[in-house]
Amino acid sequence: MQVFKFGGASVKDAEGVKNLVKVLQTVGHDNTLVIVSAMGKTTNALEKVLHNYFNNKKELQSSIQEVKKYHIAILLDLFENENHPIFKKITDLFKELNLFFERNKSPNYNFVYDQVVGYGELVATTIISNYLNDQNIKNNWLDVREFIKTNNFYRRAKVNWETTQQNITQNIDTSVLNITQGFLGSDNNNFTTTLGREGSDYTAAIFAYCLNANSVTIWKDVPGVLNADPRYFENAQLLNNISYREAIELAFYGASVIHPKTLQPLQRKEIPLFVKSFLNPKNDGTRVSKGVNLDPEIPCFIVKKNQVLISLSSLDFSFIVEENISDIFNLLHQCKMKVDVIQNSAISFSVCIDNNYNNLEKLLQQLKAKFNVTFHENVSLYTIRHYDEKSIKNLEQNKTVLLKQIYQETVQIVTQ
């Protein structure tokens, strides 16, 4: 049993869908479950639909039509016969979406969000399942909401593992090719829920765990996991092997590798995870598994842009001790700041944060009541795992270093 996951970039157009077929033909699809995300930027487009529903009703229908038009264009490239049943199926899904808007009484944005954005995955998998059948690759289309059950914490739902395990074990025929959606589940009232960040990867891990799969493969537009983001670093190299622990460490420091929640169920059953290129499916890519050494053993670079560095000192030169630190973290929590680095001495405390919720002004006002405060906006936080002197020197070149923290295997540097 193998589980494949294809992200939105891999099926953003008709050519992408055709390439998905080639990948399955190249690597084989016996005893396979395929999980697919919404096509291209569909989730973003549906978020715009949501915005119009709550804030600009007169634009609602035109924004829905934009999403429908995008998918119809893909259908016209994939299916020669415009009387093909797939056209009605997709039209019916958009009718369902409109019906939800007409009947919805809930003002809860998070609830409405989950009911709406899920149509991206439902439409994508319906198109792909039908196209595969037309290419003589017979498959079962599954509604993932009948299998993955969650609580009703909309937009970041928690999986009910016992019920989910039972649903998957009892109702999935693993001897055939199955196609289903990533990112989605449903609560006890059968309302759609979503699984939060990297939800489609997590879906793959959930099914792999419940089906005791041999492996999970995430198909991407890169050769595998690289030691650095090629958008920001030159000469990024492919990592052939990574341990679960190393992948979690890299994700913790901000690498867009694999989210820890995806790795946790795989780690429990020691199911290897592969990250491969859908453009070169025969290449080995990266293997993430238990207890393997990083291969090759090279520094790994992570950068987080648009950070804020705040430095505090006590107003009366007294020590910054437990009570002060507790107050600081309480304020950070209240302002929904994600802390990435902390550094403190007897009379000073520095923290590098993500200001994702634009609460910086509120935070600074409250801190200034108790401390001397200096801050730097739009700084960059660099993390090097498995650093050496050369990698640090190259990174610091032509930059102003505001903070540096060195651990046993990791160095973190804040620059302007």
N, C-alpha and C positions, 0 to 999 in steps of 0.2 A: 504494500500500500504506500503510495506517495501522494504528497499534497503539494500543489503548485499554486503560487499566487502571482497574478499579473496586476500591476498597478495601472493607474489612469494614463500615464505617459505611454505605456505599451499598447494601448487600444484607443488612442486619441483620434484615429481616423480609420477609413476602410483598409488602408495599407497595413495599419497596425493589427487589425483583426485578421487579415490574411496572413500576417507574419506569425500570429499566435497559432494558427493552423499549422504553419511550417514547423514551428517549435515542437508542437505535439507530434507531428509526423517524424521529426528528426530524432527526438529523444524517447518516443514511445508514450502511450497513454493508457496502457492496461492498468487496472486497479488504481485509478487516479482520481483524485478530487481536485477540481480547479476552482479557485476563488478569484473573483474579478472585482476590481474597484470601478467606480464611476468613470466614464470616458473623459479623458483630457481634463479640462477645467470645469466640468459639469457641477461639481460641488460648489465652486465659487459662484457659478451662474445661479444655482438654486438659493444660495445665500442672498443674492441680489433679489430674487423673487420674494424671499422672506422679508427683506427690508421693505419692499414695496407693499407687501401685505399689511405690515404694521404701520408704515409711515407715508405711503404714496399709492393709495389704492388705484388711482387712475392709470398707473403704469403697470399694474399687476399682470393683466392679460398679455400685454406686449412682451414682458419679460419671460412669461411662461412660453409664449410662442417662439421666442429666441432659442430657448432650450430645445423645444420640439423640432424647430427648423434644423438645428445642428445635427440632431440624431436622424432626421429624415434624409438629410444629405448623405450621411453614412449608409443608410439603407439603400438609397438609390445607386450607390457605388457597389454595393455588395449583392443586391438582388435585382436581376434583369427584369423580372416580371413584377410590374407594379400592382398586380392583383394577388401577389404572394400574401398568405395569411399574416405574415410578420407585420405588415403595415397596420392591419386592424389591431393587432396585439399592442403595438406601441401607442396607437391612438387611444385605445381603451385605458392604458396606464395614465396618460395625460388627462383623460376624462375623470379618472379616479382622483387625481391630484386636485383638479378643479372642484370636484364634489367635496373633498375634504375642506377646502377653503369656504365653500358655501355653508357647510354644516358646522364648522368648528365654532365653539363658544369659549374655548379656553384662551385667557389672556397671557398664559405662561409661555414666554418666548422659547424656553428650552424644550418644552413639550412639543410645541409647534415645529420647532427646528427638526426634531427627530422624525416627525411624521412626514416632513417635506423632503429633506435632503436624501432620504433613503431611496427615493425614486430614481436617483442617478444610478445606483447599483442595480435596481430592479430592471430598468430599461437596458443597461449595458449587458447584463447576463441573458436577458431575453433575446437580444439581437445575436449575441455570440452563440448561444445554444442552437438557435435556428440555423445560423450560418454553418455551424459544424455539422448539423444533420444534413444540410444540403450538400456538404462536401463528403458525405458518406462516413462521417465520424459520429456514430450514434451515441447519444448521451442523454442523461436525465437532468432536467432543470429542477433544482431544489429551491424552495423558499427558506432561506436561512433562519427566518423568524420562527419557523416551526421547530427548530432544533436548539438554537442558542437562547436560553431563557435567562433573564436578568431581573434585577430590581428596577425600580422606576426612577433612578437617579439619571434623568435625561441628560444626554450629551456626554456622560461619562459613567455609563451603567456598569454595575458589578455583576459578574457572571454567577448564576446559580449552578455550580458545577455538578451537583448530584442529579438535578433534573436534566441538564444539558447532556450529561453522560448517558443517561437512560434514553433520551430521545435519539441521540446519534447511534448508539449501539443497536437499538431495536428497529430503527427505521431506514437505515442507509444500506443499500446493496453495494458493497465495496468491490464486487467483481466487474462492475461496469464504470464507464466514465461519468462522473457527476460534475455539474456546473452549479455554483452557487455564489452568493454575494459576500463580499467582505464588509466589515464595519458595523453590521446591523445585528440586532437581536430583538426580543420582545419581552414585555413584562407580563405579570399574571393576568392582566386584562387584555392581553394581545395587542397592546399599542406598541408601535415600533420604538426601539431604543437604539442609541448608537454607543459605541465602545470607546470613544475618545481618540486621542492622538495615536496615530499608527494603527488604527482599528482593524484595517484589513490584514496586516501582518499578524495581529493578535488572533484574528479569526482563523487564520491558517494554523497557528499554534494550538488553538482550542480543538480543532478537528483532528489534528495530528495526535494530540494527547489522548483524546477519547477513542480514536481508531487504532491506537498503537502503531502509528505509521512508521515506516522505515526512515523517512526523511521528509523535510520541508524544503522547497526551493522557491526563493523569491526572485522573479525575473525582472531585471532593471535595464536601464539604458547605459549602464557602466559595466566594466569587465567583472566587477565584484566589489568587495570592500577595499578602499584605497587608504593609504596611510595619511592622506591629507585631502582636503577639498580642492580639486583642480581649479576652481574659480578664484581661489586666493593664494594657492601655493604652486610653484612650478615643480615639474618632475615628480608628480605624485606616483607612487608605486602600488601595485596590487599586493595585497596581503593574501597569501595562499591559505594559511591556517590561523585561526584565532580560537582561544578558549572561550567558553561561555563567560567566565569571570572577566576576561579582558574586554569582551564586547560590552558587558555591562559597565565596566569602568569607563570606556570610551563614550558610551551613551550618557553616563552621569556627567561627564565634563562637557557635553554639548555636541558630540559628534552625531551626525544624522546616519548612524550605522543601523542598529536595530534597537527598538525600544526594549528596555528591560522586561516589561510585562509580556512581551512576545517570547523572550528567552526563558522566563521562569517555568512555564509548563513543559517546554522542551527539555530543559535541564533536569526536571524531576524524573523524566523517563529516558534521559540520555539519547534523545532523538536529534541527529545532526541537522543543522540548518545550512543550506547552500545559498549563496547570493551569486547569481549568474547573469550574463548578458543575453537578452532576448535577440540581439543582433548576431551573436556568435554562440549559439546554444551548445555546440560541441566542446567549447572551452571549459576548463575545470572551474573557473571562478574562485570563490572563497568558501572554505568550509569552516563552520563554527561548531565546535564539539567539546567534549569534556577533556580537560587536562592536557591539551596539546600546547606546545610552545608556539609563541608568535613566530611566524615564518613568512618572510625573512625578519630577522631581529633588527629592526630599524626604528628610529624615532617616529612617533605618530603625532601629527599636528592637528589641533582643533582651534578654531577662532570663533569668538562670539562678539559680534559688532554691536554698536549702539548701547553700550553698557553705561552705568553711572558708578563712579567711585566716590564714596563719601568717607571723609576722615573726621573723627570726633576727638575732642580732648575735654577733660573736665574743666568747669569754669573756675574752680578753686585749686587746681593742680592736685586734687586728691586722686587716689588710685581708681582706675576703672576695674571694678570687681564684680562679683556675681550679681549683685543687686542692679548695678547699672546695665550690665549685659542683658539681664532678664528684661529690663525696661526697653532696651533697644530692640531686642528680638520681638517683643510684644508689639511695638510700633510697626516693625517691618511686616509682621503677620497681618496686622489690621489694614495696612496699605497694600496688601497682596503683592509684596516684593519678593521675587525669587532671589535668594542669596547664592552667589557663585563662589566668592572667596571672602574669608575674613582673616584679619591680622590684628593682633593687639599686643600692646606693651603695658607697662605699669600705668601710664597716664594717657594713652591714646588707643583708638580703636578705628580700624578701617574696614570697609565692607564694599564689595563690588556687587551690584545688583542689576536685575532686569526690571525696567520700569514698564512692564507690559500693560498695566492698567492706568497709566498716566496719573499716578498719585504722588509724583515726586514732590510737588509744591506743598501738598498737605503733610507729607512726611517731614520735609525740611523744617516747616514751621514748628512742628511738635518737638523735633530734636533740638532746635535752637533755644527752646525754653529751658533746656537742661545742660546743653553742651556748647562748646565752641565748635562750629561746623564749617568745613570747607568741602567743596564738591567739584567734580569734573564730569561733564556730560559728554556723550558720544565718544567714550573711550573704547578700546578693544581689549578683550581678554583672550590671551593666548595660553593654551595648555599644550605641553609636550610630554607625552608618555614615553618612557624609556629614552630620556634625553641624554645627550652627551654635550661636551663643552662646545663643539663645533655648531651643533644645532641651536644652542642658546645664543651664541655669538652672531650667527647669521640672522636669527630672528630679531635681535635687538638693534641690528644695523639700521641707522637712519631713523630711529624711533626714540621718543622720550619715554623712558621707563618711569612709571609712577609708583609701581608696587611690584615686588617679586617675592615669591614664596616657593621654597624648594623642599620637596618631600623625598622619600627614598627612591621612588620610580617616576615621580612627576614633578614638573616645574610649572608654575603659573605666573604669568607676567602681564601686568596691565600697562598699556601704552597709550600715548596720545599722538 
